[in-house]
Amino acid sequence: MILMRYLFWAILFIGSFCNAFIFTNMANSQTSPKIIGEYKSWIALKYKEKGKLVCFISSSPTKWSSKPKGVNRGDIYILVTHRPSFGTRDEVSVYVGYPFKKKSEVIASIDGKNFRLFTDEKTAWARDSKTDKKLVQAMRSGNQLIINGVSSRGTKTKDIYSLLGFTSAHNVINRTCK
């Protein structure tokens, strides 16, 4: 059942991600993401951006809740991206499926250690590459990632990600995108 749910979310994510790239591919000659590995709750992919290799890993929450119940949200997922040709490694981005409250922060908790992320529209990021690296190190050694955010309407959300398979997926993009 867990595998089926994971496959459903992976297919949904890849499908929506690929659809988003169709228009961009025609305009910028980019290639659609290709799966380079699947590891428990995480999937590793690669594609070309402006002719340069980009690798990323992604996962969807294993559990999510929002208060009040029944709040509609779009796609919910997290990415860790390497763009070696652009000087970027381990860039963490969190997509929550709703616009964040202006000037709010997201708290990312890994086994009790908290990281503050800034928000813009429907996405949250670390403020700098040093924080990205600390967050990724915690993800490599952690068991669970919890993302707490607040929507533009004041709705509090909590998304729970499994970190099982993270290290293996991260190792693959480290080797693929040197």
Residue pairs with C-beta under 8 A, 6 or more apart in sequence:
2 62
6 41
6 60
9 60
9 77
10 38
10 43
10 60
12 75
13 43
13 58
13 60
13 75
13 77
14 33
14 35
14 43
14 45
16 75
17 33
18 32
18 33
21 30
21 32
21 33
21 47
22 32
24 30
25 31
25 32
28 49
28 50
29 48
29 51
30 47
30 48
30 49
30 50
31 47
31 48
32 47
33 45
33 46
33 47
33 56
34 45
34 46
34 47
35 43
35 44
35 45
36 44
36 45
36 46
36 55
36 172
36 173
36 176
37 43
37 44
37 168
37 169
37 172
38 44
38 165
39 165
39 166
39 168
39 169
39 172
40 162
40 164
40 165
40 168
41 59
41 62
41 161
41 162
41 163
41 164
41 165
41 166
42 57
42 58
42 59
42 164
42 165
42 166
42 168
42 169
42 170
43 57
43 58
43 59
43 169
44 55
44 56
44 57
44 169
44 172
44 173
44 176
45 55
45 56
45 57
45 58
46 53
46 54
46 55
46 56
46 173
46 176
46 177
47 53
47 54
48 54
49 83
52 83
52 84
52 85
52 86
53 84
53 85
53 176
53 177
54 81
54 82
54 83
54 177
55 81
55 82
55 172
55 173
55 176
55 177
56 79
56 80
56 81
56 82
56 173
57 79
57 80
57 166
57 169
57 170
57 172
57 173
58 77
58 78
58 79
58 80
59 77
59 78
59 161
59 162
59 166
60 76
60 77
60 161
61 76
61 77
61 147
61 159
61 160
61 161
62 160
62 161
62 162
63 159
63 160
64 73
64 76
64 157
64 158
64 159
64 160
65 157
65 158
66 73
66 155
66 156
66 157
66 158
67 155
67 156
67 157
68 155
71 98
71 151
71 155
71 157
73 96
73 97
73 98
73 157
74 97
74 98
74 122
75 95
75 97
76 95
76 96
76 97
76 159
77 95
78 92
78 93
78 94
78 95
78 145
78 147
78 161
79 91
79 92
79 93
79 95
80 90
80 91
80 92
80 136
80 139
80 170
80 173
81 88
81 90
81 91
81 93
82 88
82 89
82 90
82 91
82 173
82 174
82 177
83 89
83 91
83 177
84 177
84 178
88 129
89 129
89 177
90 129
90 132
90 133
90 135
90 136
91 125
91 126
91 129
91 132
92 108
92 117
92 125
92 126
92 132
92 135
92 136
93 123
93 124
93 125
94 106
94 108
94 117
94 123
94 124
94 125
94 147
95 122
95 123
96 106
96 122
96 123
96 124
96 147
96 149
96 157
96 159
97 122
98 122
98 151
98 152
98 155
98 157
99 121
99 122
99 151
99 152
100 106
100 119
100 120
100 121
100 122
100 124
100 149
100 150
100 151
100 152
101 119
101 150
101 151
101 152
101 154
102 152
103 119
104 119
104 149
104 150
105 116
105 117
105 118
105 119
105 124
106 116
106 117
106 118
106 119
106 124
106 147
106 148
106 149
107 114
107 115
107 116
107 117
107 147
107 148
107 149
108 114
108 115
108 116
108 117
108 124
108 135
108 145
108 146
108 147
109 115
109 145
109 146
109 148
110 135
110 138
110 139
110 142
110 144
110 145
110 146
110 163
111 138
111 142
111 143
111 144
113 138
113 142
115 126
115 131
115 134
115 135
115 138
116 127
117 124
117 125
117 126
117 127
118 124
118 125
118 126
118 127
119 149
124 147
124 149
126 132
126 135
136 170
139 145
139 163
139 166
139 170
140 166
140 167
140 170
142 163
142 166
143 162
143 163
143 164
144 160
144 161
144 162
144 163
145 160
145 161
145 163
146 158
146 159
146 160
146 161
147 157
147 158
147 159
147 160
147 161
148 156
148 157
148 158
149 156
149 157
149 159
150 156
150 157
151 157
